[in-house]
């Protein structure tokens, strides 16, 4: 297990702020930041609905921004902080970018490719492995996601109720 310091919590707090921005825009609240030498060089939040692209995950956006800012696809001296365990696509991008370390919040039992469904970051068959720290501010990440989906379910119930025809008893 890697030792964690207060900087890790601070950077994860920045990722949580990005996740909050996603929620404010009606996107699934996942946020990510890429850090190099103690400075955030890439930040992203989910934008799939906005962009109508399956590639617009928080991690992909943050990695792309960091690569452009650092003018290199190799992010070997960078750490990625993300509020939710990355999926297969994002974990692949993390490995391809040769990231130094991955720190994530809560696990994703339905799509996680780091601990839950797969363990890609430690797969010796791949050309790059990296240390992973899971559970950083996991409760805050989980609450943000749970609140978002509870609001979404409530909106759907209200929409269904408003769209139905009144029954004869209700006075059509």
N, C-alpha and C positions, 0 to 999 in steps of 0.2 A: 504494500500500500504506500502510495506517495504521501509525503507530508504536505499538508495544506496550510497556507498562511492567509492572512487577512486580505491580501491582494486577490486571491482566488474568489473569495466571497464578494469583493468589490466588483470584479469583472462579471461575475454571475449576476449581480444586481443590475449591471448595465444590460445584460442579456434579458433579464426579466422586464426591464423598462421597455426594451424593443418588443418583447412579447405583448406588453400592455398596449403598445401602439398598434400592433396587429389586431388585437381584440377591439380596440376603438374603431377600427375600419371594417369590422365584421369578418376578419380573417381568423383562422385557428391561431390562438395565441402561443406562438413559438418564436423565440428570439435567439440571436446568435451574435457573438463578437469574436473577432480574431485579434489576438494581442501579440505584438512583437516588441521586445525590449521594454515591456511595461507600458506600451502605448497601444490604444485601440486603433488598428489600421483597417478594419473592416467591420461593418455592422449590417445586420439584416433581420427582417422579420418576414413571416409568411405573407405572400402576395399572390397566391394562386387564383383567388377570385378576381382580384384587381387586374391581373395580367392575363387571366385565362390560360395559364401555362402550368403544366404539371412540374416544371423545373423550378418554379419560384418558391422553393423552400428557403427558410431563414439561413440555413447553413450555406446553401449554394450562393445566395446573394452576398453573404459576408465573405466567403472565400473569393468570389469574383472581385469584389471591391478591394480586398487585401492584395490580390494578385496584381490588379491594375495599379494600385498605389505603390506597391513595392517593385513593380515592373519585373515580376518573375512568377512563373507558375509554381516554382518550388518554394514552399513555405516552411522550410525545415527548421527555422528558428521561431516558429509561431505556435501559439496555443489557441485552440478553439473552445469557447464556452458556449454551450447551448442548453436551453431550458428543458428540452425533451430528448431522450435517447434517439440518435439519428437512425433514419431508415436505411435500406440497402443503397439507394442512389446516393444519399448524402455521405454515408460511410465510405462508399467507393470514391467520392470526390475528395474526402479527407485523406484517404490513403494515397490517391493519385497526386495530391498536393504535397505529400511527404510531410504532413504536419508533425510537429514535435510531440504534442500532447493533446488529448481530448478530455474536457471536463463537462459533464452533463448533469442536469437536474434529475428529473424523474424518469423512470423506465417507461417504455412503450411496449406493453405485452402483445399488442396486435401487429406492430411493424418494426420494432427495434432490432437493429442489426449489430449491436455492440455487446449486449448481454442477454436480451430477452429471447429472440428467435435465433440469432446467429452471433458469432463472436469474431467478426471479420477483422477487427483491429489486432488480433493476436494470431491470425491464421498464418502459419508458417509457409503455406503454399504461395502466398502473395509476396510481392517484392518489397513491401514495407510493413512493419508492425510499429505500433505506438502505444505508450502507456495511456491508460484510461482511468479516470476518477469519476465514479458515478455517485449520485445522491447529493450533490452540492446544491443546497437550498431546495431540495426535492419537494418539501411540503409547500413552499410558496409556488413552485411550478405546477404542482398537482392542483392546488386550489384555484389558480388562474384558469387552468384547463377545465376543471369541474364546473366552475361558475359560468364559463363561456357556454359549455354544452347544456347546462341547466337553463340558461336564458334562451338558447336556441330551441330547446324542446318546448319551453313555455310559449315562445312566439309561434311555433308550429301549431300548438294546441289552440291558441287564440285565433289564428288564421283559419283553422278548420271550423271552429265554432262560428266565426263570422261569415264563412262561406256557405254554410248549410242552409237548406230551405227550412222555414219554420213549419212545425207540425200543425195539423188542424186544431189541436188543443191550444196551441200558442196563438192561434188566430191568424191564419194565412191571408 
